[in-house]
Amino acid sequence: MSLIEPIQFATLVVLVLNALGVAALIILKAINRSRRRRAEARKRSHMRLISRHVAFEHSTDPVPAKAATDPAFIDALIDVRNALAGSDLEKLERLVARHGVVDELVSDLRRSFPKVKRLRAAMALAELADDEAVPVLLEHLDDREPEIRVQAARGLGRMKWTPAIDAIVARFGMETPWVRARFADTLIGFGSAATWPLVAYVTVNHRHETAGPVAAIRTLAAIGDDEAVKPLIEVLHAGADPEVAIAVIEALGHLENPMAAPVLRSATRDADWRIRAKAVTALGLLADTESLEDLAAALHDPEWWVRRNAAAALGVIPGGLDRLYEALTGRDHPASEAAIEALVDIGELAAARARIEEGNGRTRDHDLISVAEAGR
């Protein structure tokens, strides 16, 4: 037998296997598509049924005996719930209780496997659970699956169960960045009720760890409660870790409380250029006119990023434009470049050219303005 025949046979086998693989893929897609259509049809049917029970609580339309185990029924409950409020929402909650939906979800969540079913139960509990499920959700803040931990926190946040705040905050330092960020989202939903637990966490831990306190500080900034300003200033005075200090300065800027201005002005002279850069930006957010001298001095900082941020801050503070124009006629070329960039960003390009053409500018400044005009 020649060598060609085995090659032809092997090629034929490969082609047949490929054809079978393609056919199997087409069949699986068709089955999956059909399954999704059936699930959607069941969900629509359940939504109509649930809506009738909400409209008339004593409706005689039967709810399927095993509805609590049907993912389509759970999805329908969640969709209807998200569209309700007031007494209608209370009716839906009673329907959920009558048919043991939460108990079934808790049972699925406490299983060892499969992961997909446990995750689905956690997501549904986050939407549907009542106060009786609080112990279960607290328990699963330590679940082995990150997404389940997130859903447990989300469910506690939806119920506004404030005792959970301390439990969620306490886990900041031990969580992965993704879970920590989702925990922060939940705490933001609690609003000012989360301020002091977060402040306490930062105060106690900022000397010993970085990631947790930084996340807590950013959460405080997002909540926007002025009660956090004084404690954050005290953390900054305590000589915090540079990363923590940067987060504090950024938060103080977003909180926009004038009480923070003195400590931020002091931070513009810090040895760490990153802290100086954040401090001048924060002063711009505060629109603190008493900081004009500090920001003008920062235009001469050896670090480009500090100069750039200082110029941008001067562009938004009353009286700051004059300091930028003064920098155009000075002998410090880097300061002049930062000033021109800021003037361009705030739409003062024509005025900057006019100032330079009065006779005080340098050829270098004319060139920078021309480049800026060309790039507009």
C-alpha positions in Angstrom: 0.0 0.0 0.0 1.4 3.4 -1.0 1.9 6.2 1.4 -0.8 8.3 -0.3 -3.6 5.9 0.8 -3.1 6.3 4.6 -2.8 10.1 4.1 -6.1 10.2 2.2 -7.7 8.0 4.8 -6.5 10.2 7.7 -7.7 13.3 5.8 -11.1 11.8 5.3 -11.3 10.9 9.1 -10.4 14.5 10.0 -13.0 15.9 7.6 -15.7 13.5 9.0 -14.8 14.4 12.6 -14.9 18.2 11.8 -18.3 17.7 10.1 -19.6 15.8 13.1 -18.3 18.5 15.4 -20.0 21.3 13.4 -23.3 19.3 13.3 -23.1 18.7 17.1 -22.5 22.4 17.7 -25.5 23.4 15.5 -27.7 20.9 17.3 -26.5 22.1 20.8 -27.2 25.8 19.8 -30.6 24.9 18.5 -31.4 23.0 21.8 -30.1 25.9 23.8 -32.2 28.4 21.8 -35.3 26.3 22.2 -34.6 26.0 25.9 -34.3 29.8 26.3 -37.5 30.4 24.4 -39.4 28.0 26.6 -37.9 29.6 29.7 -38.9 33.0 28.5 -42.4 31.8 27.7 -42.7 30.4 31.2 -41.4 33.6 32.7 -43.9 35.7 30.8 -46.7 33.3 32.0 -45.5 33.6 35.6 -45.3 37.4 35.4 -49.0 37.5 34.3 -49.9 35.2 37.1 -47.9 37.1 39.7 -49.4 40.4 38.5 -52.9 39.1 38.9 -52.1 38.0 42.5 -50.7 41.4 43.2 -53.7 43.2 41.7 -56.1 41.0 43.6 -54.4 39.3 46.6 -57.1 36.7 47.0 -57.0 35.6 43.4 -57.9 32.0 42.8 -55.5 31.5 39.9 -53.3 28.6 41.1 -49.6 29.0 41.6 -47.7 25.9 40.5 -46.8 23.7 43.5 -43.1 23.7 42.7 -43.0 27.3 41.5 -40.3 28.1 44.1 -37.9 25.7 42.4 -38.5 27.1 38.9 -35.8 29.6 37.9 -38.3 31.2 35.5 -40.7 31.9 38.4 -37.9 33.4 40.5 -36.9 35.7 37.5 -40.5 36.7 37.1 -40.8 37.6 40.8 -37.7 39.7 40.6 -38.8 41.6 37.5 -42.3 42.3 39.0 -40.8 43.3 42.3 -38.5 45.9 40.6 -41.6 47.5 39.2 -43.6 47.8 42.4 -43.7 50.0 45.5 -45.9 50.6 48.5 -48.8 48.3 49.2 -48.3 46.3 46.0 -44.8 45.5 47.1 -46.1 44.2 50.4 -48.6 42.0 48.6 -45.8 40.5 46.5 -43.7 39.9 49.7 -46.6 38.0 51.2 -46.9 35.9 48.0 -43.2 35.1 48.2 -43.6 34.1 51.9 -46.7 31.9 51.2 -44.9 29.8 48.6 -41.7 29.3 50.5 -39.5 31.0 47.9 -36.9 32.3 50.3 -36.7 29.0 52.2 -36.0 27.2 48.9 -33.3 29.8 47.9 -31.7 29.5 51.3 -31.6 25.7 50.9 -30.0 26.0 47.4 -27.4 28.5 48.8 -26.4 26.2 51.6 -25.7 23.3 49.2 -22.1 22.4 48.6 -22.6 22.4 44.8 -23.4 23.1 42.0 -21.8 26.5 42.0 -24.2 27.8 39.3 -27.3 27.0 41.4 -25.7 28.5 44.6 -24.9 31.7 42.7 -28.3 31.9 41.3 -29.8 31.5 44.7 -27.6 34.2 46.2 -28.5 36.7 43.4 -32.2 36.0 43.9 -31.9 36.3 47.7 -30.3 39.7 47.3 -33.4 40.8 45.5 -36.2 38.9 47.4 -35.0 38.1 50.9 -36.7 39.6 54.0 -35.3 40.2 57.5 -35.6 36.5 58.4 -32.9 35.8 55.9 -30.4 38.2 57.5 -28.5 35.4 59.4 -28.1 33.5 56.2 -26.8 36.5 54.3 -24.4 37.4 57.2 -23.1 33.8 57.2 -22.4 34.0 53.4 -20.3 37.2 53.7 -17.6 34.6 54.3 -18.6 32.2 51.5 -15.8 30.6 49.5 -17.2 32.1 46.3 -16.5 35.8 45.8 -19.7 36.5 43.9 -21.8 35.0 46.6 -20.1 37.2 49.2 -20.9 40.2 47.0 -24.6 39.1 46.7 -24.9 38.5 50.4 -23.7 42.1 51.1 -26.0 43.4 48.4 -29.0 41.7 49.9 -28.2 43.2 53.3 -27.8 46.6 51.7 -31.2 46.3 49.9 -32.9 45.7 53.2 -31.0 48.6 54.8 -30.1 46.3 57.7 -27.7 48.7 59.4 -26.1 46.2 61.8 -24.5 44.6 58.7 -22.4 47.7 58.1 -19.8 46.8 60.7 -19.6 43.2 59.4 -19.1 44.4 55.8 -16.5 47.1 56.8 -14.6 44.7 58.9 -13.9 42.5 55.8 -12.4 45.3 53.8 -8.8 44.5 54.7 -9.1 40.8 53.9 -11.0 40.9 50.6 -9.9 40.9 47.0 -10.0 44.3 45.2 -13.0 43.3 43.2 -15.1 42.1 46.2 -13.9 45.1 48.3 -15.1 47.5 45.6 -18.5 45.8 45.4 -18.7 45.9 49.3 -18.0 49.7 49.0 -20.9 50.0 46.5 -23.2 48.4 49.1 -22.0 50.7 51.9 -22.6 53.8 49.7 -26.2 52.7 49.5 -26.5 52.9 53.3 -25.6 56.6 53.1 -24.5 58.5 56.2 -25.3 55.5 58.4 -22.1 54.0 57.2 -20.0 57.1 57.9 -18.8 56.3 61.4 -18.2 52.6 61.0 -16.0 53.5 58.0 -14.3 56.3 60.0 -13.6 54.0 62.9 -12.1 51.4 60.6 -9.8 53.9 59.0 -8.8 55.4 62.3 -7.9 52.0 63.8 -6.3 50.4 60.7 -4.5 53.1 58.7 -1.2 52.5 60.4 -1.3 48.8 59.8 -2.7 48.2 56.4 -3.2 50.1 53.1 -5.8 48.6 50.8 -8.7 48.4 53.3 -8.3 52.0 54.7 -7.9 53.4 51.1 -11.1 51.7 50.0 -12.9 52.9 53.2 -11.7 56.5 52.6 -12.9 56.4 49.0 -16.3 55.1 50.1 -16.5 58.0 52.6 -15.9 60.4 49.7 -18.6 58.8 47.7 -21.1 59.0 50.6 -20.3 62.7 50.9 -21.0 63.2 54.6 -19.2 66.2 56.1 -19.0 64.3 59.4 -16.0 62.5 57.9 -14.0 65.6 57.3 -12.5 66.2 60.8 -11.5 62.5 61.3 -9.9 62.4 57.9 -7.9 65.5 58.7 -6.7 63.8 61.9 -5.6 60.8 59.9 -3.6 63.0 57.6 -2.0 64.8 60.6 -1.1 61.4 62.0 1.5 60.9 59.2 -0.4 58.2 57.3 1.0 55.8 54.8 1.5 57.8 51.5 -1.2 55.8 49.7 -3.6 56.4 52.6 -2.7 60.1 52.6 -3.3 60.4 48.9 -6.8 58.8 49.4 -7.5 61.2 52.3 -6.5 64.3 50.3 -8.6 63.1 47.3 -11.6 62.5 49.6 -11.2 65.9 51.3 -11.3 67.5 47.8 -14.5 65.7 46.9 -16.2 66.5 50.2 -15.5 70.2 49.4 -15.6 71.3 53.0 -13.5 74.5 53.6 -12.4 73.1 57.0 -9.9 71.0 55.0 -8.2 73.9 53.2 -5.4 74.6 55.8 -4.2 71.0 55.8 -4.4 70.8 52.0 -2.3 73.9 51.7 0.3 72.4 54.0 0.2 69.2 51.8 1.3 71.2 48.8 4.7 71.3 50.4 5.0 67.6 51.2 8.1 65.8 50.2 6.1 63.2 48.2 5.2 64.7 44.8 2.1 62.5 44.5 0.7 64.1 47.7 1.5 67.6 46.4 -0.2 66.8 43.1 -3.4 65.6 44.8 -3.3 68.5 47.3 -3.4 71.2 44.6 -6.2 69.4 42.8 -8.2 69.2 46.0 -7.7 72.9 46.6 -9.1 73.6 43.2 -12.2 71.5 44.1 -12.6 73.6 47.2 -12.3 76.8 45.1 -10.3 78.1 48.1 -9.2 81.7 47.2 -6.8 81.7 50.2 -4.8 79.0 48.4 -3.9 81.2 45.4 -0.3 81.8 46.7 0.2 78.1 47.4 -1.0 77.2 44.0 1.0 79.9 42.3 4.1 78.5 44.1 3.2 75.0 42.9 3.5 76.2 39.3 7.3 76.1 39.9 7.3 72.6 41.4 10.0 70.4 39.9 7.4 67.7 39.0 5.4 68.2 35.8 2.2 66.6 37.2 2.2 69.0 40.2 2.6 72.0 37.9 -0.1 70.8 35.6 -2.6 70.2 38.5 -1.8 73.5 40.1 -2.4 75.4 36.8 -5.7 73.5 36.3 -6.8 74.5 39.9 -5.9 78.1 39.3 -8.1 78.0 36.2 -11.2 77.4 38.3 -10.5 79.5 41.4 -11.6 83.2 41.4 -8.4 85.2 40.9 -6.5 82.3 39.6 -6.5 83.5 36.0 -4.3 86.4 37.0 -1.7 84.0 38.4 -1.7 82.0 35.2 -1.1 85.2 33.1 1.7 86.2 35.5 3.3 82.9 34.8 3.3 83.6 31.1 5.7 86.6 31.6 8.0 84.9 34.1 11.3 83.3 33.5 10.3 79.8 34.5 9.6 78.0 31.3 8.0 74.9 32.8 5.6 77.2 34.8 4.7 79.1 31.6 4.0 75.8 29.8 1.7 74.6 32.6 -0.1 78.0 32.6 -0.6 77.9 28.8 -2.0 74.4 28.9 -4.5 75.3 31.6 -5.5 78.5 29.7 -6.1 76.5 26.6 -8.2 73.9 28.5 -10.5 76.6 29.9 -11.0 78.4 26.6 -8.7 81.4 27.3 -6.5 80.7 24.3 -7.2 84.0 22.5 -6.6 86.0 25.7 -3.4 84.2 26.3 -2.1 85.1 22.8 -3.2 88.7 23.4 -1.2 88.9 26.6 1.9 87.5 25.0 1.6 89.8 22.0 1.6 92.8 24.4 5.3 92.5 24.4 6.1 90.6 27.5 6.1 87.1 26.1 9.0 85.0 24.7 9.3 83.3 21.4 8.9 80.0 23.1 5.5 81.1 24.4 4.4 82.2 20.9 5.4 78.7 19.7 3.4 77.0 22.4 0.3 79.1 21.7 0.6 78.3 18.0 0.8 74.6 18.7 -2.2 74.8 21.0 -4.2 76.7 18.3 -3.3 74.2 15.7 -4.5 71.3 17.9 -7.8 72.9 18.9 
